[in-house]
Amino acid sequence: MKNPTVRSMFLILSGILSLSVLISGCGLSSEPEIISTRAVAPAAPTRPPDVGRPQARTDLASAAQSFVENCQPCHGAAGLGDGPVAASFTCAMPNLTDPAISREKSPAEWFTVISNGNGGTAECLMPPWRTRLNESQRWEVGAYAFALQYTAESLQRGAEVWGGTCAACHGSAGAGNGEKAASLGRPLPNFSAPDALFDKSDTILWRQVSSGIEGVDGHAFEADLPEADRWAVVAYMRTLGWDGAELLGGKSVAAAATASVRPLEPAATEEATTEATLGAASASTPAPTSAAVSSTPAPITPTTVAVAPALTKITVKGKLSAGSAGMTLPTTQKVTLRVIEHAGENLSDVVTLETTTDAEGNYSFADVPRREGLIYTMLTDYGGITQYGEPTPISAEAGDILEVPLALFETTADPAVLQVEIARIFIDFTDTNQALVQAAMRYRNIGDRIYLSPEKTSDGQPVGFVLPIPSAASQLTLSPDLGDQFVIRQGSPAAIQGLLPIQPRGSGVVQFQYLITFNGDLTLNMPNPYAMVSLTVNTPQDGRTLLRDPRFDTEAPLTLDTGVYDTYTLNQTIPAGGNLNLLIVRTPESDARATVALVIFLAALAFGATALAVVAFTRRGSKEISEEDPRTAQLIEAIATLDDLHAAGKMAQKEYDQRRATLKAGLTALLNPQEPTPKKPEKRKKKR
């Protein structure tokens, strides 16, 4: 793809990768694999944009496999939050089998969290999986995690209720083709469609089953069905759009049970409107008619429903809007509509249309191709760059007019609008004087203008985010997850250049690694072009390494497959400009062993000094212990060494308190000896 405009378009459609490198783990409430120490592979191809709704029925067997591969390390194989790395987190993993976790959320909301992350803290963050799983995989694994709340018993009961109460109108497979459906004079929603219920929570569906749907008479079942049955039928209805529901709870729910369910006395449905429905935005769900309904449902089998021919043309409309404060929109502006085919992992142009806005900024395109899988987006040249509107997919419910927005923004080169809102650095020592530094940063544009740096790439492309690398670094490599969103600017110092303009309130993530050579202590002189809000540094817990910096607090160690890491978190915001200098004190291995031995020896010495002082207190007439006693300096040094080890997180609190109290008691006894109080002379009795 040699055309820069086309290339940028596909990059923007692919979305900006969010933070995905913090902590080892899994899926819905944790993190993907930590920054790997392997060599970074060549850049991976950019993924297509998300359509935003399921395009195919969920295969729960495939979804279960994906869950085990990607989510089990944190959430556990059964979703109980007991995965092998769950104990590494300061927050508890959610129990996905608890209905309270899922009932208030729709599968679409779960999909969003899986795709973009949860925006939590570094300790409780779930990073995005957008670049690790394609859209269909994210829909599948989200559906499987969502379904873990259901039991085989509830799904079986839901099948019974459905067969006795709902199938007459909605059909045994939920396709909207029950025996009474044709007499209603309006279409019913097809619950077996992949996207029928993707944006509805179970709570909303349960309320519609319980209290009814506005405009639909006789659809309030609260008086006729127990609460548990209403939850059960919602659960069963959800599975109608999935394949392999028999996997849930280890029992098959495809064959409905034969328990009786009393048919409900229906109200007339002639007055029902075509407004909000149980799971579909454009059709209503009727109550059963007065005809008898069999209390024994038939086995549920897929049913093919005849569908009216879809519209093949559509009109696309919109109006320019001002995204930056104080800007004046152009009187007229040439705009382009691009219609893009989204098929699997591939993107291809279907048609490109151009027009000029009227004096009020309106634009319109007639006879635009329409079919599912197409994405519509507007673009225009403004402010020296090509600006794009939000990609808009077509939905099955859309009419013959589609609104596709386009907001224009002014540009800025002021780095004050950017901030690094979260960053993490891991340091591993590969040799006596060489370290591997692995880092990830999420940055955000907090302004209302598109950010473009003054730099250009070597081939003249505009650059957004720029991050210089320490001059002593070598072998700088980028994560393959970044696709072609970044390039490396060679030179001294080298720099990472982002190829995407940074939209207002937009964010991006850069992940990289490099080697650095040092002598003695390691000093990281990291250029700091943007304000840094949050930074966590992890160093190996090897008894030799210590970050000395008052701007950092010591947190709980982090346990990973690669070892245990000490954790230091920034306790203040670092303003932009200059270098962020980090001093990593590196004690030689022989000295480290000697230090530990010294603490043990001096602790033992303290016990001896304390005992000696006690003897001195109890002996009358003993001479005063001199402040020049060499044991005083030894005890002071022992206390200082103990304090350093505790501050570095290398000693448990209880052990530290006990040893320090012993050392301090010995030191106090040496410095403040007490003279015994002389006894008063006895009075002799006079002899008579």
RALINPE-V497793 format. One record per pair of residues at least 12 apart in sequence whose C-alpha atoms are under 6 Angstrom apart, sorted by sequence separation. I is the first residue (numbers start at 0). J is the second residue. D is the distance in whole Angstrom. If there is no record, write none. Layout:
I,J,D / I,J,D
This chain:
21,33,5 / 72,84,6 / 73,85,5 / 80,92,5 / 115,127,4 / 167,179,6 / 168,180,5 / 175,187,5 / 208,220,6 / 209,221,4 / 338,350,5 / 376,388,6 / 425,437,5 / 451,463,5 / 485,497,4 / 554,566,5 / 20,33,5 / 80,93,5 / 114,127,5 / 175,188,6 / 424,437,6 / 484,497,6 / 485,498,6 / 554,567,6 / 20,34,5 / 80,94,5 / 113,127,6 / 114,128,5 / 175,189,5 / 337,351,5 / 376,390,5 / 424,438,4 / 484,498,5 / 553,567,5 / 79,94,4 / 113,128,6 / 114,129,5 / 174,189,4 / 336,351,6 / 375,390,6 / 423,438,6 / 552,567,5 / 79,95,6 / 173,189,6 / 174,190,6 / 336,352,5 / 375,391,5 / 388,404,6 / 423,439,6 / 551,567,6 / 552,568,5 / 78,95,5 / 173,190,5 / 174,191,6 / 335,352,6 / 374,391,5 / 388,405,4 / 422,439,6 / 551,568,5 / 173,191,6 / 335,353,4 / 374,392,4 / 422,440,4 / 551,569,4 / 334,353,6 / 421,440,6 / 550,569,6 / 551,570,5 / 334,354,6 / 421,441,5 / 550,570,6 / 265,286,6 / 333,354,6 / 334,355,6 / 420,441,6 / 470,491,6 / 265,287,5 / 333,355,4 / 419,441,6 / 420,442,6 / 470,492,5 / 265,288,5 / 332,355,5 / 419,442,4 / 540,563,6 / 265,289,6 / 332,356,5 / 418,442,6 / 540,564,5 / 331,356,5 / 418,443,6 / 468,493,6 / 539,564,4 / 540,565,5 / 331,357,6 / 417,443,6 / 467,493,6 / 468,494,5 / 538,564,5 / 331,358,6 / 417,444,5 / 467,494,4 / 537,564,6 / 538,565,5 / 330,358,5 / 416,444,6 / 466,494,5 / 537,565,5 / 416,445,5 / 466,495,5 / 537,566,5 / 262,292,6 / 416,446,5 / 465,495,6 / 536,566,6 / 110,141,6 / 341,372,5 / 465,496,5 / 536,567,5 / 341,373,6 / 464,496,6 / 478,510,6 / 535,567,6 / 13,46,6 / 90,123,6 / 340,373,5 / 464,497,5 / 478,511,6 / 535,568,4 / 13,47,5 / 260,294,5 / 339,373,6 / 463,497,5 / 477,511,4 / 534,568,6 / 13,48,5 / 259,294,5 / 339,374,5 / 462,497,6 / 476,511,6 / 534,569,5 / 547,582,6 / 12,48,5 / 338,374,6 / 462,498,5 / 463,499,6 / 476,512,6 / 601,637,6 / 338,375,5 / 463,500,5 / 475,512,6 / 546,583,5 / 257,295,5 / 337,375,6 / 410,448,5 / 412,450,6 / 475,513,4 / 545,583,6 / 337,376,5 / 409,448,5 / 410,449,5 / 411,450,5 / 412,451,5 / 474,513,5 / 545,584,5 / 598,637,6 / 336,376,6 / 408,448,6 / 410,450,6 / 412,452,5 / 473,513,6 / 532,572,5 / 544,584,6 / 319,360,5 / 336,377,5 / 473,514,5 / 531,572,6 / 544,585,5 / 318,360,5 / 335,377,6 / 472,514,6 / 531,573,5 / 543,585,6 / 255,298,6 / 318,361,4 / 335,378,5 / 472,515,5 / 530,573,6 / 543,586,5 / 25,69,5 / 26,70,4 / 254,298,5 / 317,361,6 / 334,378,6 / 530,574,4 / 626,670,6 / 25,70,4 / 317,362,6 / 334,379,5 / 530,575,4 / 316,362,6 / 529,575,4 / 25,72,6 / 193,240,5 / 316,363,4 / 528,575,5 / 24,72,5 / 25,73,5 / 191,239,5 / 192,240,6 / 217,265,6 / 315,363,6 / 527,575,6 / 528,576,5 / 543,591,6 / 24,73,5 / 191,240,4 / 217,266,5 / 315,364,5 / 451,500,6 / 527,576,5 / 98,148,5 / 314,364,6 / 450,500,6 / 527,577,6 / 96,147,5 / 97,148,6 / 314,365,5 / 450,501,5 / 527,578,5 / 96,148,4 / 314,366,6 / 449,501,6 / 526,578,4 / 527,579,6 / 313,366,6 / 314,367,6 / 449,502,5 / 525,578,5 / 312,366,5 / 313,367,5 / 449,503,6 / 524,578,6 / 525,579,5 / 312,367,5 / 448,503,5 / 469,524,6 / 524,579,6 / 215,271,5 / 312,368,5 / 313,369,6 / 447,503,5 / 469,525,5 / 524,580,5 / 609,665,4 / 612,668,6 / 619,675,6 / 214,271,5 / 311,368,6 / 312,369,5 / 446,503,6 / 523,580,5 / 605,662,5 / 608,665,6 / 214,272,5 / 311,369,5 / 523,581,5 / 444,503,5 / 445,504,5 / 467,526,6 / 522,581,6 / 444,504,5 / 522,582,5 / 605,665,6 / 444,505,6 / 443,505,6 / 521,583,5 / 443,506,4 / 520,583,6 / 442,506,5 / 520,584,5 / 442,507,6 / 520,585,5 / 441,507,6 / 441,508,4 / 218,286,5 / 440,508,6 / 217,286,5 / 440,509,5 / 439,509,6 / 439,510,4 / 438,510,6 / 438,511,6 / 66,140,6 / 157,231,4 / 437,511,6 / 157,232,4 / 437,512,4 / 436,512,6 / 62,139,5 / 154,231,6 / 436,513,5 / 62,140,5 / 153,231,5 / 157,235,5 / 435,513,6 / 435,514,5 / 434,514,6 / 62,143,6 / 154,235,5 / 434,515,5 / 57,139,5 / 196,278,5 / 433,515,6 / 433,516,4 / 322,406,6 / 432,516,6 / 315,400,6 / 317,402,5 / 321,406,6 / 322,407,5 / 323,408,5 / 432,517,5 / 27,113,6 / 313,399,5 / 314,400,5 / 315,401,5 / 316,402,5 / 317,403,5 / 319,405,5 / 320,406,5 / 321,407,5 / 322,408,5 / 432,518,6 / 313,400,6 / 315,402,6 / 317,404,5 / 319,406,6 / 107,197,6 / 106,197,5 / 107,198,5 / 188,279,6 / 105,198,5 / 105,199,5 / 188,282,6 / 29,124,6 / 30,125,5 / 105,200,4 / 187,282,6 / 29,125,4 / 30,126,5 / 104,200,5 / 159,255,6 / 28,125,5 / 103,200,6 / 151,248,5 / 155,252,6 / 158,255,5 / 159,256,6 / 163,260,5 / 150,248,5 / 164,262,6 / 102,201,5 / 103,202,6 / 151,250,6 / 102,202,5 / 19,126,5 / 18,126,5 / 19,127,6 / 17,127,6 / 418,529,5 / 423,534,6 / 418,530,5 / 419,531,5 / 420,532,5 / 421,533,5 / 422,534,5 / 423,535,5 / 424,536,5 / 425,537,5 / 426,538,5 / 418,531,6 / 420,533,6 / 421,534,6 / 423,536,6 / 323,447,5 / 323,448,6 / 172,299,6 / 171,299,6 / 172,301,6 / 163,294,5 / 162,296,4 / 56,193,5 / 55,193,5 / 53,193,6 / 53,194,5 / 56,240,6 / 57,241,5 / 58,242,5 / 59,243,5 / 56,241,5 / 57,242,6 / 47,344,6 / 50,392,6 / 18,441,6 / 43,479,5 / 42,479,4 / 45,482,5 / 41,479,6 / 44,482,5 / 39,478,6 / 40,479,6 / 43,482,5 / 42,482,5 / 87,558,6 / 17,507,6 / 18,508,6 / 16,507,6 / 17,508,5 / 15,507,5 / 16,508,6
